[in-house]
Amino acid sequence: MSMSRLPWNKNKGNLEALLGGDFQATVTDKPIQAGSAGDYALRYAALGWPVFPVYEMKEDGGCSCGKPDCSNPGKHPRTAKGFENATTDAEQIRKWWGAWPNANIGVATGERSGIWVLDVDKKHGGLDTRDDLIAKHGQFPDTPMAFTGGGGEHYLFRYQAGIRNRANVLPGIDVRGEGGYIIVEPSNHHAGTDYVWEAEGDPLEGVAPVDAPQWLIDLIGLETERERSTSAPAAGADIPEGGRNAALASLAGSMRRSGIGQEAIEAALQAENAKRCNPPLPASEVSTIAWSVARYAPADDVAALSRVDVSELMAKINGDAPESVEGLEVINAAEWAGQEIEERQWLVDGWMPMRQTTALYARGGTGKTLATQQLMTAVAAGGDWLGMPVRKGPCVGLYCEDDRNELHRRQADINGAMGLGWDDLRDMHIIPRVGHDNLLMHFDSKGIGHLTPFWAELFNVLERVRPVLLVVDTAADTFGGNENIRPQVRQYVQQALTRLASAFDCAVILCAHPSVAGINSGEGTGGSTAWENSVRSRLYMDKDETTHRITLTRKKSNYSAIGDAVDLFWHDGALKTYAEAEALGDLPERISEQKIETDFFTLLDHVHDRQKQKVSNAPNGKNYAPRVFTRLGARMKPAITWSMEQWEAAMDRLLADGRLIVSGDPKRGLNLVREGEQSDA
């Protein structure tokens, strides 16, 4: 479409800026045609939905903004302030679409329009997440629904205060609420298709948004405004909600500086809480304030402690944010000149950093608990873990899925495999907690995390032991929130776990189970993306059910390369690496056979997919698989160096049990393929 442009006005700006600002541009009136984008915009405005123009896609596939590298084609606003300019004023809408007849239509979400939108993004797995939600909770209620141009879906619900614009609240699921907008029919998409309402969910045909089901509200979470006092309460005055923890922590700090002990501090705080706090804090939370402050010697800087550590800690425990935080450490970067740069410290080099939380994901029965118990053994006794050196020192393991007898039996097997005695494990401390309440953090109705008394008990254990390693097995037992709600996940990882890692200069290993989607993708993730984003390293253990090979892969690391993997097998109650077993000539016969069979399929796939060649089981043929694989394996990186006789034995076993079949036309040449595959010969 060719458009004439108005002359530039240096005092008012160009046409696009003018139409988005306070100045009302004069544009040649063009009647809005029935069925046009402008007609749709007016109809949406009649519903009370504020609209604004958005750059549309051109016929050549480019965005009408004219930028060849546009990062958001067909979706970014034409007006200066975007959705903030959205209006229901018919005159303004006619001016906009008179200037840009083909402009896409944006609708502001949130309080102004009275709607919020569940945005299902196909490209990032949103349709799978939607299916999972429906399977668990049932179908969404009858409410307006649109198919997006990118193959996704929009579900519109009646707006509820506290729903803001947020991305990735669930895998492939965004929320368009306060501060956001959506693109609507008949707008076009850069994928080449248009946005369109579902036939039975068209708001222009009278289908009105309904309230979202409560389970969905719980999943996406609400953000609420919390009124905070801006000044400390006067002496003797009531202490309002929002300032209770700061006031009591300050009083406790003053008492501790005077040498007063925990019991007396707690008694004074309980009395002050009952007299002045409105409403009073729970007695258990007041006890925790007293305990937190009394941990420090009177000579310590308890004033700074009460201003920062305790106020902040108790704010997280109780959901009471202090009015202000004093004593922040502020570093002038110039002061680093000439100072020695401290080398990053690792528990396992490249895999598990000190002072951070590492997540270890694995399906049930894969061996993650065994792997962590072997890690603790190596750390306590000194030695290697799965072929990798570790930092030696005390360690603590919180095991919520096994009782003491099972842990005892497993440890005996580990000792036998590693050649250790019980006296070698004096630095290894195990806490069996199966059947107990093991929550380290729970959450209130506002989504604020509260550290639990059990967290305080664990803190005391760590203070006595001073470990270099803490194992928490598992996240499901210790996290009291919703794994799909990012703020809750973030609070748990950072405040319940990484806080301990930092306080005791140790590494924290958190065991967790992947979701079905994480298993199917091979990434081993689970729940909200905040799990991935909140840890500095994430490892995934996966098991090949055919060969029983277990692979430990570094899926994420902020401080080292990702993708490194270690192949393991279970033998006599412990995990061993193929590499160390082969080096010692200690690879059990069937394990060795399984490894050759896995390598056989690896090279078979390489020949088929990369070289587009066939291999056969005919010994006299040029493409005899064992002969081809002997040569090819030696050239692979890393090399796969089985003998021709071993390749032949593996091929015979695979043919005998049907995992490998002969396919194709004998006249044109036979081809070895996996079970269930068809040859293209």
Summary of the structure (lengths in Angstrom):
residues: 681
radius of gyration: 31.9
end to end distance: 51.9
largest distance: 100.5
contacts: 2183
relative contact order: 0.06
helix: 37%
strand: 20%
